[in-house]
Amino acid sequence: MSDAQIILAHARESGIVAIAQGEEHKRARTVLAETGVRRDDEGVYHLPADGILTTVSALVGYAKQHRVTVHTSGRRFIGDAARDLASQLPGRWRTSVQIYSHPSWQEDLVPWIWDSGELGRAIQCERIPYAATLTDTENGTTLLLVERPGHELGYLVGAFAPEGLEEGYADPHAPRSIVLPPFAGRAAQAVTDRYLPAYEQAVHARRTAAIADALESIRSEYGAWQAMVTSVRYSDATPLSTAALGAATEDFLDSSWRKFHTVVDHAPTLMARCLPATSPWPADAGTLSRLADAVTAAEDLVDEVAIGGIWTPNERRARAWPAIETWLAGGETFLRQARMAVPHRRPALPVSAPVRPPVAGRPFQRGH
């Protein structure tokens, strides 16, 4: 790709759109501005419907003067492809076009794309000049749709890490992106039947792992603290004063509370899926009930602190510790139930359902 480039593509509603690209993309933007092409909020330039041929001719002339190359894409505009796909998916989805004019801009995607497949590799190794996001307005899932590099047809679709579990780079639980055909109906079927179920299962596994890690970390600190209390010495055998032991206890309780927020954030969703009665351990129901009560108490404390509740540090520690202690005692019971549970399935697309005509979606801009 040259240092400055303009890509022209056909858009269903506006006719021809232009996208500025390259390390010297500002030169391409200058050409588009001098030609009188309108730029929208997403960074896409729209050639006027009247006199398109004249505008293209002038555009090519200005581009040559400014050492900018002009290329015509053989694909339809990515925004149209995203809106057509969104219109076929169950639920309500909003779409947005993302422009990565400078090659370095797409690097911003790397920490946030939650993928173990071709999409993740393409973002790191291939030039992705633009993409589109599709956001499920009910569940908050945000998908990334890109043209499949090295292929004349087809797309790749993957997802951003879910809220509360951001920065999914190199996460072993990440789902694998899939290849989509250039037909909205078939693409929606693939997303609904294959990708979204795998994504939901991956989110479930990652939430479970996050809770397991948090509890293990608290348990490890608890063991170290207990050893300190028993010996009245630091880990290096240095004698521990009463004041120092008190400070160490406060530090341990504060650290445990911060880590326990992971349990508060993710356990309720997972617990709603646990069905001990149908598991090999039906007697786990009592423990799960106590764990649920402990999470509710911790949620109440989080809310009260957030709205400025008047709690001294010692009062907050005293209220938080029973919930944490309950989870240290029963956490493994929860984890074995959570690992057997399955996410709730999203509505499926009937195989025999007629393909709905494309509906333009409302653009949604995701910052990067």
N, C-alpha and C positions, 0 to 999 in steps of 0.2 A: 504494500500500500504506500502511495506517495506521501510526502510530507503534508500535502494539502489536497483534499479530495472532496468532491460533492457527489453523493449518491442520489440518483433519481429513482423513485419507485411509484407505481400506480396505486392510488388510494381510491376506494369506492366512492366516497362522498366528495372529496375535494379535487379529484382528478390526478394531479401529479404532486408529489411531495419531494422535498429535498432535505438531505441530512449532511451537515458539514463534518468532515473527518480528518484525522491525521495530526501529527505533532504540531504542524503549523495551521491548525484548523481555523485560526482567526483570519487567515487570508481567505479561506473559503467563505467564512461568514461575511467578510467585506464584499466579496463578489455577489453574494446573495442579497445583501443590503443595497448595493448599488443597482441591482437589477429590479429592485422594488418588490422583492418576494416577502410575504408576510410570515413572521415567526410566531408560533403559539407558545403557551406557557410550558410545554414539554420540550421545547427546543427543536421542534419540527417546523420546517419551512413549507408553506403552501403556495404553489404557483397559482396566479389568478386564472379563474375559469375562462375568462375572455382573453383571447390572444395568447394561448399557451405556446403555440409554435413560435410566435414572435419573442415571447419571454425566453424560451429555451434557446433560441438563436442568439439573443443578446447575452444570455447566461454563458454560453459556450465562448462567445467573444471576450467577455470580461474575464472569464476563467483563464483563457490563454494569456491575456495580458498580465495576470497576477500569478502565473505559473501554478495554476490549480487544475487538476484533472477532473473531468466529469465522466461518471460511469452510470449506466442504466442497469438497475437490478432486474433480474429475470423473475423475481418473486413479487408477490403482492405486498403491500405495506404491512409491516409487523403489527401495527395497531389494528388493522382489519382482521388479521388472523386471530389476534387475542380476543377481540370482541365477538367474533363468530364462535370461537371455542367457548367463551364465557356464556354465551346465549344458550348453549346446548347442555351445560352442566347443571346438575340439580342444585337448587338454592339460588341465592343472589350473589353475583360476583361483580366487582368493579375492576376496571382495567386502567392501566397507565402505561405510556411509552417511556422508556428509559434510554437516554442518549449518552453514549460514552465517546464523545468526540476525540478526546486525547487518549491514547493507548493506556496511560497510567490510570485513567478513571475507572476502568473495569477492575483494576486491582482492589478497589474498595469493596468489591463483591466477595472476595476470597474468604474473609473471616466469617461472613454471614450466610453464605450458601451452605446449606446442610445437605451434602450429597456425597455419595461414595461411588458414583458412576461417571458416565461420559460427560455430563454437564460440568461437574466439578473440575475434571481434567481440562475441558475446553476453555473454561474461564481462566485457568492458569497458563495454558500453553497456546491458545489460539486467539486471534483478534476477533473480538465481539464488539462491533461498532454500535449496536443498539439491541434492545430487548424489550419485552413487555412483562408487566406483572399482572397477575389476576389474584384478587383478594376476596376470600369468602367473608362477606360482611357479618355472617352469623357466628362462624367458628374462628375467624381471625387468621386462617391459613393463608399464606401468601405464596403463590407459585411464580416461578420465573420461566418465561418462554423465550427461546432463542432459535434462530435459524441454525440448522445443524451444519457446523463447519465442514467444508470439503464435500458437500453433497448439494446437488441442484434442487432437491426437494426434501421435505421433511423438517421437523423441528425437534428440539430437545426440551423437555419440561422437568423441572425439579422444584425444590422449595427452599425458602429461607428457614432458618432455625425458628422454632416456635417461641412465642413470648415467654419470658422467664427462663429460657434455656438458650439464650443467644450465643453467638460465636460458636457455631457448630463445626468449625474447620477440623478435619481429621477425626471427627467423633466416630468411634466404632459402631455406634447405633444408627448412623445416618442411613436413610433410604437411598436406593439407587434411582437416578433419573431414568426416564424412558424416552424412546424415540416415538414421535407422533407422525402420522401421515398428514398430508396437506388437505385433508377433508375434515371439516368441523365435526360432523356426526361421528365418524369413526374415531377421531381424536378424542372427543368427549367420552366415548365408550371406553377407550383405553385408560383415560385419566380416572374415570369413575370405577371401573372394574379392577384395574391393576394398580395404578399409582396411589390413589388416595387410601385404599385399605393398607397398603404397605407403609405409607407415611404415618397413618394413625397407629399402626403397630410399633413403628419405630419411636414415635413420641411416647407411647406407653412404656416401652423398654427404657427409654432415656430418663423419664420421670422416676421410674423404679430404681434405676441405677443411681440417680442423683440423691434419692432418699437413703439408699444403702450407704453411699459414700459419706453423707452427712452424719448418719448414726455411727458409722465406724470411726469417723474422726472424733466425734464427741466421746465415744466409748474409750478411745485411746487416751484422750486428755483426762477423762475421768479416772482411768487407771493410774496415770501419772500423778494426779492430784491425791488420790487415796494413798499412794505410796509415800508421798510427801507428808501427809497428815500422820500416817502411822509412824514414820521414822523421825518426824520433826526435823528433817534435813532436806536440802536441795538435792537434785540428782547427782551432784558431784560430791555429796557427803558433807557439805558445809552446813553447820548448824543453822536452824531456821528460827528466827524470833517470832514471838506471838504476833507482832504487828506485820511482819513479813508474811506469815501464814495467812493472816486475814486478807492482805492484799492479793496474795496468790489465789485465794478462794474467790475473791471478787472477779479477778481476771478470768478464772476458769468459768465461772457462771456467766459472765458477759460473753465470752467466746462461744460457749455452748448455746446461748440464746440466739446469737447471730447465725450460727450454723443451723439451728432448729427452724429458722425461717424457711429453709428449703422444704422441710416436712410440712410446715403450715401451707406453703404455696402449692404443693403438688399432691399431698396425700388425699385431700377430699375427692378429687377427680378419680383417683385410682380406687379408693375405698368404695365408691359407688358401683364399681364394676366387680368387686369381690363377691363371690357366692359360696360362702363356706359350706352351706348345706349340700351343695352338689360336688364338693371337693373331697379328697381323701381325708380331710381333717374337719369334719362338721363341728367339732367341739371348739374350733377357733372362733366361733361366733361371739362368745363371751369376751374374749380378748380384743377382738375387733371393735366391739361396742365400747370397751374402756378406752381404746386408742382414739376412737371417734370423739368421745367426750373430752379427752385431753386436747385434741386438735381444736375443738370448739372453744375450749377455755383459752387456748393460746391465741386463737383468732380474735377473741374478745379483747385480750390484752394488747395485741397489735393495733387493733382499731382504737382503743382508748389512748394508747401512747401517741398514735398518729394525729388524733384530734386535740392533743395537748392535755391529756389527763394528768392530774397532779399526783404523780407517784415518785417517791424518792427512789434512788437506785436500789437500795436494799429492799424496799417494798416490791419493786418490779422483779428483782431476783427471786424473792420469796414466792411470788405468784407464778413465775415462769418455771421454776425447777420441778414442781410436781408433774407437769405435763411432759417435760423432758425425761424425767425418771421413768414415767409410765412407758414412754416409747423405747427407752433403753431396755426395759424389761420385756416388752412385747413386740419389739420391732421385727424380729426374725419371723414371728408368726405372720405379721402383716406382709412381709416380703415374699414368703412362700405362697400366700394367697394372691398377691398382686402379680406374681410371675405366672400364675395359672389363669388369671383373668384375661379377658379379651376386650379390646375397645368396642364401643358402640359403633355399628356400621352406619355410614351416611346413606341417604336414600340412593337406590340404584336406578340406572336408566333402563327401562324396559327394552329388551332387544327388538321388539316389534314396533317400538314407538316411532312415529314419523319424525323426520328431521325438521325442526322448526326453522323458519327463515331467520337469518341473522338479525340481531337487534343491537343497535349502537349502544354501548355502555357508557356510563359516566366516567370520565378519566379520573384516576386517582394517582397522585404523585407520591412515590416513596422516596424519601431522602437517601442519599448515599454519600 
